[in-house]
Every structure is written in C-alpha cells, then in structure tokens.
C-alpha cells in the first residue's frame, strides 16, 4: 500500500473527500517527522513508537572493493512495534 | 517530549477543516487502516517517511533462557520499519 492508496482507503472509510483525507495523512506523518527531526520520541498506542538513535562512527570496509572507509556518526529513527500490532501481524500468519 | 496520537489529533483539528471529534475519528481510522494492511501481510510505503514491511521468520530452535531447555520457536511474522532517505537526511542535518 502506498501513501496515495492509504489516502483513498481513508477517504472511503470515513466518507470524506480525497483532499480532506490527504490533509489528514499529511498532518499525521508531518507531525511524526517534525518530532523525530527535533529528536523527540513518537508513541502511538497499539501501533508502535519511534525514537531517534545515535550511532557512533566507525572504520569499515567497502564490501565490494575491500577499501578502508570511515563511517561517520549518524542518527536513525528506530521503530518498536506496539503490542497490538505485533500480535495482530503474527496471528495473521496462521 | 513525546508525540502521541492526541497531539496529531490536535494538529489536524488546528487545520480548521474538521471538528475535534472528527479529527480524532479520522486519525484513529488512519492507524487502523495501516494496522489492518500489515495484518493482511501487505507492506505500507509512505514516500518521504519510510516503509513498514511484514517479514516472515522461519521456525527456529531456541532455549528457555531460565532452564536451558531446548525449545522450538514457531514461525512468526514481524513488522520492520525502514526510514526513507529524505527523512534520514532531515534527521541528520537537523542536529
């Protein structure tokens, strides 16, 4: 499912226009994006939580050429699946 | 600070398009659609944000960490998230 399919599904489920559904989807993801850029946590009950983790730099190798490279420190959002979603996805397998 | 669903509802309400109750209902439905899609085994790709994928894990042998007793862990499905390159850039340059 892509973002535009999500917008369509939301419009249909809520009986709202595509434009209104697009606004809602954009507000939701922009809110989460803004929080993560500020380094804040995001917690959506039943869905999951995001937090930005700091990774230290290290010396690594280009796996293709074997060349020594320096990997710079970076920050990445880490997603922890919420209990409800975790259970639903796993039971969907059976 | 932690962003919660209530904050997202506030932000949607602040757009002056929906009532507070409608905003809450719409955000609730939005996450329910995403959860249902993942439950059905389908990935959800939000361009500019990231991708939620459903991954199948094989059955594997493990141990009860308390008793050391060998056990068979059944196959299971898990959700993983991969951040989009755009968001990754923003997070790293926002610091």
N, CA and C atoms of all chains as a GROMACS GRO file, in nm:
protein
  567
    1UNK      N    1   0.084  -0.119   0.000
    1UNK     CA    2   0.000   0.000   0.000
    1UNK      C    3   0.088   0.124   0.000
    2UNK      N    4   0.058   0.216  -0.088
    2UNK     CA    5   0.133   0.341  -0.094
    2UNK      C    6   0.056   0.451  -0.022
    3UNK      N    7   0.120   0.566  -0.012
    3UNK     CA    8   0.055   0.678   0.056
    3UNK      C    9  -0.075   0.716  -0.014
    4UNK      N   10  -0.074   0.717  -0.148
    4UNK     CA   11  -0.197   0.757  -0.219
    4UNK      C   12  -0.308   0.653  -0.200
    5UNK      N   13  -0.270   0.525  -0.190
    5UNK     CA   14  -0.372   0.422  -0.163
    5UNK      C   15  -0.427   0.435  -0.021
    6UNK      N   16  -0.339   0.476   0.070
    6UNK     CA   17  -0.382   0.498   0.208
    6UNK      C   18  -0.482   0.613   0.213
    7UNK      N   19  -0.454   0.719   0.137
    7UNK     CA   20  -0.544   0.835   0.130
    7UNK      C   21  -0.680   0.791   0.076
    8UNK      N   22  -0.679   0.710  -0.029
    8UNK     CA   23  -0.805   0.661  -0.088
    8UNK      C   24  -0.883   0.577   0.012
    9UNK      N   25  -0.813   0.487   0.080
    9UNK     CA   26  -0.879   0.399   0.177
    9UNK      C   27  -0.938   0.480   0.292
   10UNK      N   28  -0.866   0.584   0.335
   10UNK     CA   29  -0.914   0.668   0.446
   10UNK      C   30  -1.038   0.747   0.403
   11UNK      N   31  -1.034   0.802   0.280
   11UNK     CA   32  -1.147   0.879   0.228
   11UNK      C   33  -1.272   0.791   0.224
   12UNK      N   34  -1.254   0.669   0.178
   12UNK     CA   35  -1.366   0.577   0.164
   12UNK      C   36  -1.421   0.537   0.302
   13UNK      N   37  -1.330   0.501   0.392
   13UNK     CA   38  -1.372   0.455   0.525
   13UNK      C   39  -1.444   0.564   0.604
   14UNK      N   40  -1.400   0.689   0.587
   14UNK     CA   41  -1.457   0.798   0.667
   14UNK      C   42  -1.563   0.878   0.591
   15UNK      N   43  -1.583   0.848   0.464
   15UNK     CA   44  -1.679   0.924   0.384
   15UNK      C   45  -1.640   1.070   0.369
   16UNK      N   46  -1.509   1.094   0.353
   16UNK     CA   47  -1.461   1.232   0.333
   16UNK      C   48  -1.396   1.243   0.195
   17UNK      N   49  -1.371   1.364   0.151
   17UNK     CA   50  -1.312   1.382   0.017
   17UNK      C   51  -1.166   1.338   0.018
   18UNK      N   52  -1.114   1.313  -0.101
   18UNK     CA   53  -0.973   1.274  -0.114
   18UNK      C   54  -0.884   1.385  -0.060
   19UNK      N   55  -0.924   1.510  -0.085
   19UNK     CA   56  -0.845   1.623  -0.040
   19UNK      C   57  -0.838   1.628   0.113
   20UNK      N   58  -0.951   1.600   0.175
   20UNK     CA   59  -0.956   1.601   0.322
   20UNK      C   60  -0.872   1.486   0.378
   21UNK      N   61  -0.881   1.369   0.313
   21UNK     CA   62  -0.805   1.253   0.360
   21UNK      C   63  -0.655   1.277   0.342
   22UNK      N   64  -0.621   1.344   0.232
   22UNK     CA   65  -0.480   1.374   0.206
   22UNK      C   66  -0.425   1.467   0.314
   23UNK      N   67  -0.506   1.565   0.353
   23UNK     CA   68  -0.466   1.657   0.459
   23UNK      C   69  -0.438   1.580   0.588
   24UNK      N   70  -0.529   1.488   0.622
   24UNK     CA   71  -0.514   1.412   0.745
   24UNK      C   72  -0.386   1.327   0.743
   25UNK      N   73  -0.363   1.259   0.631
   25UNK     CA   74  -0.244   1.173   0.620
   25UNK      C   75  -0.117   1.259   0.628
   26UNK      N   76  -0.119   1.373   0.558
   26UNK     CA   77  -0.002   1.460   0.562
   26UNK      C   78   0.024   1.515   0.702
   27UNK      N   79  -0.082   1.559   0.770
   27UNK     CA   80  -0.065   1.613   0.905
   27UNK      C   81  -0.007   1.505   0.997
   28UNK      N   82  -0.060   1.384   0.984
   28UNK     CA   83  -0.012   1.275   1.072
   28UNK      C   84   0.137   1.249   1.051
   29UNK      N   85   0.179   1.230   0.926
   29UNK     CA   86   0.320   1.196   0.904
   29UNK      C   87   0.412   1.315   0.921
   30UNK      N   88   0.363   1.436   0.889
   30UNK     CA   89   0.447   1.555   0.911
   30UNK      C   90   0.467   1.579   1.062
   31UNK      N   91   0.364   1.551   1.140
   31UNK     CA   92   0.377   1.567   1.286
   31UNK      C   93   0.486   1.473   1.339
   32UNK      N   94   0.482   1.348   1.291
   32UNK     CA   95   0.579   1.249   1.338
   32UNK      C   96   0.719   1.285   1.290
   33UNK      N   97   0.726   1.330   1.165
   33UNK     CA   98   0.855   1.370   1.107
   33UNK      C   99   0.917   1.485   1.186
   34UNK      N  100   0.835   1.584   1.216
   34UNK     CA  101   0.884   1.701   1.288
   34UNK      C  102   0.938   1.661   1.426
   35UNK      N  103   0.864   1.574   1.494
   35UNK     CA  104   0.907   1.528   1.626
   35UNK      C  105   1.043   1.458   1.617
   36UNK      N  106   1.057   1.370   1.518
   36UNK     CA  107   1.182   1.295   1.504
   36UNK      C  108   1.299   1.386   1.468
   37UNK      N  109   1.274   1.487   1.385
   37UNK     CA  110   1.381   1.582   1.349
   37UNK      C  111   1.428   1.657   1.473
   38UNK      N  112   1.334   1.686   1.563
   38UNK     CA  113   1.371   1.755   1.688
   38UNK      C  114   1.436   1.660   1.788
   39UNK      N  115   1.436   1.532   1.754
   39UNK     CA  116   1.494   1.432   1.845
   39UNK      C  117   1.394   1.382   1.948
   40UNK      N  118   1.266   1.418   1.929
   40UNK     CA  119   1.163   1.371   2.022
   40UNK      C  120   1.119   1.229   1.989
   41UNK      N  121   1.058   1.165   2.087
   41UNK     CA  122   1.000   1.033   2.067
   41UNK      C  123   0.860   1.046   2.010
   42UNK      N  124   0.814   0.942   1.944
   42UNK     CA  125   0.676   0.935   1.896
   42UNK      C  126   0.617   0.807   1.952
   43UNK      N  127   0.499   0.818   2.012
   43UNK     CA  128   0.438   0.696   2.066
   43UNK      C  129   0.292   0.689   2.028
   44UNK      N  130   0.257   0.592   1.944
   44UNK     CA  131   0.119   0.571   1.902
   44UNK      C  132   0.073   0.438   1.961
   45UNK      N  133  -0.012   0.446   2.063
   45UNK     CA  134  -0.061   0.325   2.129
   45UNK      C  135  -0.118   0.224   2.032
   46UNK      N  136  -0.078   0.100   2.047
   46UNK     CA  137  -0.132  -0.008   1.964
   46UNK      C  138  -0.063  -0.019   1.830
   47UNK      N  139   0.011   0.087   1.792
   47UNK     CA  140   0.081   0.084   1.664
   47UNK      C  141   0.230   0.065   1.687
   48UNK      N  142   0.290   0.159   1.755
   48UNK     CA  143   0.432   0.146   1.785
   48UNK      C  144   0.492   0.279   1.825
   49UNK      N  145   0.621   0.278   1.853
   49UNK     CA  146   0.688   0.401   1.892
   49UNK      C  147   0.817   0.417   1.812
   50UNK      N  148   0.854   0.543   1.793
   50UNK     CA  149   0.978   0.575   1.722
   50UNK      C  150   1.068   0.652   1.816
   51UNK      N  151   1.196   0.622   1.810
   51UNK     CA  152   1.289   0.713   1.875
   51UNK      C  153   1.417   0.720   1.793
   52UNK      N  154   1.479   0.836   1.801
   52UNK     CA  155   1.599   0.857   1.722
   52UNK      C  156   1.718   0.802   1.799
   53UNK      N  157   1.792   0.714   1.734
   53UNK     CA  158   1.910   0.658   1.799
   53UNK      C  159   2.035   0.718   1.737
   54UNK      N  160   2.134   0.743   1.823
   54UNK     CA  161   2.262   0.793   1.774
   54UNK      C  162   2.355   0.675   1.753
   55UNK      N  163   2.414   0.670   1.636
   55UNK     CA  164   2.512   0.565   1.607
   55UNK      C  165   2.649   0.630   1.596
   56UNK      N  166   2.746   0.571   1.662
   56UNK     CA  167   2.882   0.625   1.655
   56UNK      C  168   2.946   0.592   1.522
   57UNK      N  169   3.043   0.673   1.484
   57UNK     CA  170   3.117   0.646   1.362
   57UNK      C  171   3.212   0.529   1.384
   58UNK      N  172   3.250   0.464   1.278
   58UNK     CA  173   3.347   0.354   1.289
   58UNK      C  174   3.422   0.339   1.157
   59UNK      N  175   3.534   0.265   1.164
   59UNK     CA  176   3.609   0.240   1.042
   59UNK      C  177   3.557   0.109   0.982
   60UNK      N  178   3.516   0.113   0.858
   60UNK     CA  179   3.464  -0.008   0.796
   60UNK      C  180   3.530  -0.028   0.661
   61UNK      N  181   3.479  -0.127   0.591
   61UNK     CA  182   3.532  -0.154   0.458
   61UNK      C  183   3.420  -0.155   0.357
   62UNK      N  184   3.450  -0.109   0.240
   62UNK     CA  185   3.357  -0.124   0.130
   62UNK      C  186   3.355  -0.273   0.097
   63UNK      N  187   3.240  -0.338   0.114
   63UNK     CA  188   3.236  -0.484   0.097
   63UNK      C  189   3.271  -0.529  -0.046
   64UNK      N  190   3.254  -0.439  -0.141
   64UNK     CA  191   3.283  -0.477  -0.280
   64UNK      C  192   3.432  -0.469  -0.311
   65UNK      N  193   3.495  -0.359  -0.267
   65UNK     CA  194   3.634  -0.337  -0.305
   65UNK      C  195   3.732  -0.368  -0.192
   66UNK      N  196   3.682  -0.378  -0.070
   66UNK     CA  197   3.770  -0.404   0.043
   66UNK      C  198   3.840  -0.279   0.092
   67UNK      N  199   3.812  -0.170   0.026
   67UNK     CA  200   3.873  -0.041   0.059
   67UNK      C  201   3.833   0.006   0.199
   68UNK      N  202   3.928   0.060   0.274
   68UNK     CA  203   3.900   0.108   0.409
   68UNK      C  204   3.824   0.240   0.401
   69UNK      N  205   3.713   0.249   0.471
   69UNK     CA  206   3.639   0.374   0.470
   69UNK      C  207   3.598   0.412   0.611
   70UNK      N  208   3.576   0.541   0.628
   70UNK     CA  209   3.532   0.587   0.759
   70UNK      C  210   3.383   0.608   0.755
   71UNK      N  211   3.310   0.538   0.842
   71UNK     CA  212   3.166   0.557   0.850
   71UNK      C  213   3.139   0.663   0.956
   72UNK      N  214   3.075   0.771   0.914
   72UNK     CA  215   3.052   0.884   1.004
   72UNK      C  216   2.941   0.852   1.105
   73UNK      N  217   2.942   0.921   1.220
   73UNK     CA  218   2.832   0.903   1.314
   73UNK      C  219   2.700   0.943   1.248
   74UNK      N  220   2.594   0.876   1.285
   74UNK     CA  221   2.465   0.909   1.224
   74UNK      C  222   2.352   0.891   1.322
   75UNK      N  223   2.238   0.948   1.288
   75UNK     CA  224   2.118   0.931   1.369
   75UNK      C  225   2.013   0.866   1.281
   76UNK      N  226   1.946   0.765   1.335
   76UNK     CA  227   1.842   0.695   1.260
   76UNK      C  228   1.721   0.673   1.348
   77UNK      N  229   1.601   0.686   1.292
   77UNK     CA  230   1.484   0.654   1.372
   77UNK      C  231   1.470   0.504   1.387
   78UNK      N  232   1.440   0.462   1.508
   78UNK     CA  233   1.421   0.320   1.537
   78UNK      C  234   1.273   0.300   1.571
   79UNK      N  235   1.211   0.202   1.506
   79UNK     CA  236   1.068   0.176   1.527
   79UNK      C  237   1.050   0.052   1.612
   80UNK      N  238   0.979   0.066   1.721
   80UNK     CA  239   0.946  -0.050   1.804
   80UNK      C  240   0.798  -0.078   1.785
   81UNK      N  241   0.767  -0.198   1.739
   81UNK     CA  242   0.628  -0.234   1.710
   81UNK      C  243   0.548  -0.242   1.840
   82UNK      N  244   0.429  -0.185   1.839
   82UNK     CA  245   0.340  -0.190   1.955
   82UNK      C  246   0.282  -0.329   1.975
   83UNK      N  247   0.236  -0.354   2.097
   83UNK     CA  248   0.188  -0.486   2.134
   83UNK      C  249   0.073  -0.533   2.045
   84UNK      N  250  -0.026  -0.447   2.027
   84UNK     CA  251  -0.144  -0.488   1.949
   84UNK      C  252  -0.104  -0.522   1.805
   85UNK      N  253  -0.027  -0.434   1.742
   85UNK     CA  254   0.012  -0.459   1.604
   85UNK      C  255   0.097  -0.585   1.592
   86UNK      N  256   0.188  -0.601   1.687
   86UNK     CA  257   0.276  -0.718   1.689
   86UNK      C  258   0.194  -0.847   1.692
   87UNK      N  259   0.094  -0.850   1.781
   87UNK     CA  260   0.011  -0.970   1.794
   87UNK      C  261  -0.078  -0.992   1.673
   88UNK      N  262  -0.132  -0.883   1.620
   88UNK     CA  263  -0.221  -0.897   1.504
   88UNK      C  264  -0.147  -0.946   1.382
   89UNK      N  265  -0.026  -0.893   1.358
   89UNK     CA  266   0.052  -0.934   1.241
   89UNK      C  267   0.094  -1.079   1.252
   90UNK      N  268   0.132  -1.118   1.373
   90UNK     CA  269   0.176  -1.256   1.391
   90UNK      C  270   0.060  -1.354   1.377
   91UNK      N  271  -0.057  -1.318   1.430
   91UNK     CA  272  -0.171  -1.410   1.420
   91UNK      C  273  -0.226  -1.415   1.278
   92UNK      N  274  -0.199  -1.308   1.201
   92UNK     CA  275  -0.241  -1.307   1.061
   92UNK      C  276  -0.169  -1.413   0.979
   93UNK      N  277  -0.057  -1.464   1.034
   93UNK     CA  278   0.023  -1.564   0.963
   93UNK      C  279  -0.038  -1.703   0.974
   94UNK      N  280  -0.129  -1.722   1.072
   94UNK     CA  281  -0.181  -1.857   1.096
   94UNK      C  282  -0.322  -1.876   1.042
   95UNK      N  283   1.027   1.548   2.503
   95UNK     CA  284   0.882   1.539   2.482
   95UNK      C  285   0.848   1.420   2.393
   96UNK      N  286   0.729   1.368   2.412
   96UNK     CA  287   0.685   1.256   2.329
   96UNK      C  288   0.560   1.295   2.252
   97UNK      N  289   0.564   1.273   2.122
   97UNK     CA  290   0.446   1.300   2.040
   97UNK      C  291   0.351   1.180   2.050
   98UNK      N  292   0.226   1.208   2.081
   98UNK     CA  293   0.128   1.100   2.090
   98UNK      C  294   0.016   1.123   1.988
   99UNK      N  295  -0.075   1.028   1.984
   99UNK     CA  296  -0.189   1.039   1.893
   99UNK      C  297  -0.270   1.165   1.924
  100UNK      N  298  -0.281   1.198   2.052
  100UNK     CA  299  -0.356   1.319   2.091
  100UNK      C  300  -0.298   1.445   2.027
  101UNK      N  301  -0.164   1.452   2.018
  101UNK     CA  302  -0.102   1.568   1.954
  101UNK      C  303  -0.133   1.573   1.805
  102UNK      N  304  -0.134   1.456   1.742
  102UNK     CA  305  -0.164   1.451   1.598
  102UNK      C  306  -0.308   1.497   1.574
  103UNK      N  307  -0.398   1.453   1.663
  103UNK     CA  308  -0.539   1.495   1.654
  103UNK      C  309  -0.548   1.647   1.668
  104UNK      N  310  -0.476   1.703   1.764
  104UNK     CA  311  -0.471   1.850   1.783
  104UNK      C  312  -0.424   1.920   1.657
  105UNK      N  313  -0.317   1.868   1.598
  105UNK     CA  314  -0.262   1.930   1.477
  105UNK      C  315  -0.360   1.926   1.360
  106UNK      N  316  -0.435   1.816   1.351
  106UNK     CA  317  -0.534   1.805   1.243
  106UNK      C  318  -0.651   1.902   1.270
  107UNK      N  319  -0.693   1.906   1.396
  107UNK     CA  320  -0.800   1.998   1.435
  107UNK      C  321  -0.762   2.143   1.406
  108UNK      N  322  -0.635   2.177   1.426
  108UNK     CA  323  -0.584   2.312   1.405
  108UNK      C  324  -0.590   2.357   1.259
  109UNK      N  325  -0.611   2.261   1.169
  109UNK     CA  326  -0.623   2.296   1.026
  109UNK      C  327  -0.760   2.358   0.995
  110UNK      N  328  -0.851   2.357   1.095
  110UNK     CA  329  -0.984   2.416   1.079
  110UNK      C  330  -1.068   2.355   0.968
  111UNK      N  331  -1.053   2.224   0.950
  111UNK     CA  332  -1.132   2.154   0.849
  111UNK      C  333  -1.232   2.059   0.916
  112UNK      N  334  -1.189   2.001   1.026
  112UNK     CA  335  -1.272   1.902   1.096
  112UNK      C  336  -1.297   1.947   1.240
  113UNK      N  337  -1.406   1.893   1.298
  113UNK     CA  338  -1.429   1.915   1.441
  113UNK      C  339  -1.327   1.830   1.517
  114UNK      N  340  -1.322   1.853   1.648
  114UNK     CA  341  -1.230   1.776   1.732
  114UNK      C  342  -1.264   1.627   1.725
  115UNK      N  343  -1.394   1.597   1.732
  115UNK     CA  344  -1.437   1.457   1.730
  115UNK      C  345  -1.405   1.392   1.595
  116UNK      N  346  -1.428   1.466   1.488
  116UNK     CA  347  -1.396   1.413   1.354
  116UNK      C  348  -1.245   1.389   1.340
  117UNK      N  349  -1.167   1.485   1.389
  117UNK     CA  350  -1.021   1.471   1.381
  117UNK      C  351  -0.976   1.344   1.452
  118UNK      N  352  -1.031   1.321   1.570
  118UNK     CA  353  -0.993   1.203   1.648
  118UNK      C  354  -1.032   1.075   1.574
  119UNK      N  355  -1.152   1.076   1.519
  119UNK     CA  356  -1.203   0.959   1.447
  119UNK      C  357  -1.117   0.929   1.323
  120UNK      N  358  -1.081   1.034   1.250
  120UNK     CA  359  -1.004   1.017   1.126
  120UNK      C  360  -0.864   0.961   1.157
  121UNK      N  361  -0.800   1.015   1.261
  121UNK     CA  362  -0.664   0.968   1.296
  121UNK      C  363  -0.670   0.822   1.344
  122UNK      N  364  -0.777   0.792   1.419
  122UNK     CA  365  -0.795   0.654   1.466
  122UNK      C  366  -0.807   0.559   1.346
  123UNK      N  367  -0.891   0.598   1.250
  123UNK     CA  368  -0.913   0.515   1.131
  123UNK      C  369  -0.785   0.503   1.048
  124UNK      N  370  -0.711   0.613   1.038
  124UNK     CA  371  -0.586   0.612   0.962
  124UNK      C  372  -0.490   0.504   1.014
  125UNK      N  373  -0.470   0.500   1.146
  125UNK     CA  374  -0.378   0.399   1.200
  125UNK      C  375  -0.439   0.259   1.191
  126UNK      N  376  -0.572   0.250   1.201
  126UNK     CA  377  -0.637   0.119   1.189
  126UNK      C  378  -0.617   0.063   1.047
  127UNK      N  379  -0.626   0.148   0.947
  127UNK     CA  380  -0.605   0.101   0.808
  127UNK      C  381  -0.462   0.048   0.791
  128UNK      N  382  -0.366   0.122   0.847
  128UNK     CA  383  -0.226   0.078   0.836
  128UNK      C  384  -0.208  -0.057   0.908
  129UNK      N  385  -0.265  -0.069   1.028
  129UNK     CA  386  -0.251  -0.194   1.104
  129UNK      C  387  -0.317  -0.311   1.030
  130UNK      N  388  -0.437  -0.285   0.974
  130UNK     CA  389  -0.508  -0.392   0.904
  130UNK      C  390  -0.430  -0.437   0.780
  131UNK      N  391  -0.371  -0.342   0.710
  131UNK     CA  392  -0.293  -0.374   0.589
  131UNK      C  393  -0.174  -0.462   0.624
  132UNK      N  394  -0.104  -0.425   0.733
  132UNK     CA  395   0.012  -0.504   0.777
  132UNK      C  396  -0.034  -0.643   0.825
  133UNK      N  397  -0.149  -0.646   0.893
  133UNK     CA  398  -0.202  -0.774   0.940
  133UNK      C  399  -0.232  -0.865   0.822
  134UNK      N  400  -0.277  -0.805   0.710
  134UNK     CA  401  -0.305  -0.883   0.589
  134UNK      C  402  -0.176  -0.925   0.517
  135UNK      N  403  -0.062  -0.882   0.569
  135UNK     CA  404   0.066  -0.922   0.512
  135UNK      C  405   0.118  -0.829   0.404
  136UNK      N  406   0.054  -0.713   0.392
  136UNK     CA  407   0.096  -0.619   0.286
  136UNK      C  408   0.180  -0.507   0.346
  137UNK      N  409   0.287  -0.465   0.275
  137UNK     CA  410   0.373  -0.357   0.320
  137UNK      C  411   0.303  -0.222   0.304
  138UNK      N  412   0.344  -0.124   0.383
  138UNK     CA  413   0.290   0.011   0.371
  138UNK      C  414   0.406   0.107   0.346
  139UNK      N  415   0.401   0.173   0.230
  139UNK     CA  416   0.510   0.263   0.191
  139UNK      C  417   0.462   0.407   0.193
  140UNK      N  418   0.518   0.487   0.283
  140UNK     CA  419   0.483   0.629   0.290
  140UNK      C  420   0.602   0.706   0.234
  141UNK      N  421   0.589   0.755   0.112
  141UNK     CA  422   0.704   0.821   0.049
  141UNK      C  423   0.744   0.943   0.131
  142UNK      N  424   0.872   0.961   0.149
  142UNK     CA  425   0.924   1.073   0.226
  142UNK      C  426   0.934   1.042   0.375
  143UNK      N  427   0.870   0.933   0.418
  143UNK     CA  428   0.876   0.897   0.560
  143UNK      C  429   0.946   0.763   0.580
  144UNK      N  430   0.890   0.658   0.521
  144UNK     CA  431   0.955   0.528   0.533
  144UNK      C  432   0.862   0.416   0.494
  145UNK      N  433   0.910   0.294   0.513
  145UNK     CA  434   0.833   0.178   0.471
  145UNK      C  435   0.818   0.079   0.587
  146UNK      N  436   0.694   0.039   0.610
  146UNK     CA  437   0.665  -0.064   0.710
  146UNK      C  438   0.649  -0.195   0.635
  147UNK      N  439   0.731  -0.293   0.668
  147UNK     CA  440   0.726  -0.421   0.598
  147UNK      C  441   0.690  -0.533   0.693
  148UNK      N  442   0.623  -0.634   0.637
  148UNK     CA  443   0.594  -0.755   0.713
  148UNK      C  444   0.696  -0.860   0.670
  149UNK      N  445   0.770  -0.913   0.766
  149UNK     CA  446   0.871  -1.014   0.733
  149UNK      C  447   0.835  -1.146   0.800
  150UNK      N  448   0.848  -1.254   0.723
  150UNK     CA  449   0.821  -1.387   0.777
  150UNK      C  450   0.951  -1.443   0.835
  151UNK      N  451   0.943  -1.490   0.959
  151UNK     CA  452   1.060  -1.552   1.023
  151UNK      C  453   1.036  -1.703   1.027
  152UNK      N  454   1.137  -1.778   0.991
  152UNK     CA  455   1.125  -1.924   0.995
  152UNK      C  456   1.120  -1.978   1.138
  153UNK      N  457   1.072  -2.099   1.148
  153UNK     CA  458   1.078  -2.171   1.275
  153UNK      C  459   1.226  -2.188   1.312
  154UNK      N  460   1.259  -2.174   1.439
  154UNK     CA  461   1.398  -2.197   1.476
  154UNK      C  462   1.406  -2.261   1.614
  155UNK      N  463   1.522  -2.321   1.639
  155UNK     CA  464   1.543  -2.383   1.768
  155UNK      C  465   1.597  -2.280   1.865
  156UNK      N  466   1.542  -2.272   1.983
  156UNK     CA  467   1.593  -2.179   2.082
  156UNK      C  468   1.604  -2.250   2.215
  157UNK      N  469   1.630  -2.173   2.317
  157UNK     CA  470   1.638  -2.230   2.451
  157UNK      C  471   1.561  -2.144   2.548
  158UNK      N  472   1.500  -2.210   2.643
  158UNK     CA  473   1.442  -2.137   2.754
  158UNK      C  474   1.559  -2.079   2.833
  159UNK      N  475   1.571  -1.946   2.838
  159UNK     CA  476   1.691  -1.887   2.900
  159UNK      C  477   1.700  -1.919   3.049
  160UNK      N  478   1.586  -1.953   3.112
  160UNK     CA  479   1.591  -1.980   3.254
  160UNK      C  480   1.633  -2.123   3.285
  161UNK      N  481   1.582  -2.218   3.206
  161UNK     CA  482   1.610  -2.359   3.236
  161UNK      C  483   1.713  -2.419   3.141
  162UNK      N  484   1.740  -2.351   3.031
  162UNK     CA  485   1.836  -2.404   2.934
  162UNK      C  486   1.776  -2.512   2.846
  163UNK      N  487   1.650  -2.541   2.869
  163UNK     CA  488   1.579  -2.645   2.796
  163UNK      C  489   1.560  -2.605   2.648
  164UNK      N  490   1.596  -2.694   2.555
  164UNK     CA  491   1.578  -2.658   2.414
  164UNK      C  492   1.430  -2.655   2.377
  165UNK      N  493   1.390  -2.554   2.300
  165UNK     CA  494   1.251  -2.545   2.257
  165UNK      C  495   1.247  -2.508   2.109
  166UNK      N  496   1.138  -2.540   2.044
  166UNK     CA  497   1.120  -2.500   1.904
  166UNK      C  498   1.037  -2.372   1.902
  167UNK      N  499   1.095  -2.266   1.846
  167UNK     CA  500   1.020  -2.142   1.833
  167UNK      C  501   0.944  -2.148   1.700
  168UNK      N  502   0.814  -2.129   1.703
  168UNK     CA  503   0.734  -2.142   1.581
  168UNK      C  504   0.764  -2.031   1.480
  169UNK      N  505   0.731  -2.053   1.352
  169UNK     CA  506   0.748  -1.945   1.254
  169UNK      C  507   0.660  -1.827   1.295
  170UNK      N  508   0.705  -1.707   1.268
  170UNK     CA  509   0.623  -1.592   1.305
  170UNK      C  510   0.641  -1.480   1.204
  171UNK      N  511   0.556  -1.381   1.217
  171UNK     CA  512   0.566  -1.264   1.128
  171UNK      C  513   0.591  -1.141   1.212
  172UNK      N  514   0.681  -1.056   1.164
  172UNK     CA  515   0.714  -0.934   1.238
  172UNK      C  516   0.707  -0.813   1.144
  173UNK      N  517   0.691  -0.696   1.204
  173UNK     CA  518   0.690  -0.570   1.127
  173UNK      C  519   0.825  -0.502   1.142
  174UNK      N  520   0.882  -0.457   1.032
  174UNK     CA  521   1.005  -0.379   1.040
  174UNK      C  522   0.981  -0.244   0.974
  175UNK      N  523   1.061  -0.145   1.013
  175UNK     CA  524   1.048  -0.012   0.955
  175UNK      C  525   1.180   0.030   0.896
  176UNK      N  526   1.176   0.080   0.773
  176UNK     CA  527   1.297   0.136   0.712
  176UNK      C  528   1.269   0.282   0.682
  177UNK      N  529   1.352   0.367   0.739
  177UNK     CA  530   1.338   0.512   0.723
  177UNK      C  531   1.368   0.552   0.578
  178UNK      N  532   1.295   0.648   0.525
  178UNK     CA  533   1.323   0.695   0.389
  178UNK      C  534   1.451   0.779   0.388
  179UNK      N  535   1.517   0.785   0.274
  179UNK     CA  536   1.640   0.862   0.261
  179UNK      C  537   1.618   1.009   0.291
  180UNK      N  538   1.501   1.059   0.248
  180UNK     CA  539   1.468   1.201   0.270
  180UNK      C  540   1.459   1.231   0.420
  181UNK      N  541   1.388   1.147   0.493
  181UNK     CA  542   1.373   1.168   0.638
  181UNK      C  543   1.507   1.153   0.709
  182UNK      N  544   1.583   1.056   0.665
  182UNK     CA  545   1.715   1.032   0.723
  182UNK      C  546   1.804   1.156   0.712
  183UNK      N  547   1.802   1.216   0.593
  183UNK     CA  548   1.880   1.339   0.571
  183UNK      C  549   1.834   1.449   0.667
  184UNK      N  550   1.702   1.464   0.676
  184UNK     CA  551   1.646   1.571   0.761
  184UNK      C  552   1.683   1.549   0.907
  185UNK      N  553   1.680   1.425   0.952
  185UNK     CA  554   1.711   1.395   1.091
  185UNK      C  555   1.859   1.422   1.120
  186UNK      N  556   1.944   1.392   1.023
  186UNK     CA  557   2.087   1.411   1.045
  186UNK      C  558   2.131   1.555   1.031
  187UNK      N  559   2.061   1.630   0.948
  187UNK     CA  560   2.102   1.770   0.933
  187UNK      C  561   2.031   1.863   1.029
  188UNK      N  562   1.926   1.809   1.091
  188UNK     CA  563   1.856   1.889   1.191
  188UNK      C  564   1.930   1.894   1.323
  189UNK      N  565   2.040   1.819   1.332
  189UNK     CA  566   2.109   1.812   1.462
  189UNK      C  567   2.222   1.912   1.476
   0.00000   0.00000   0.00000
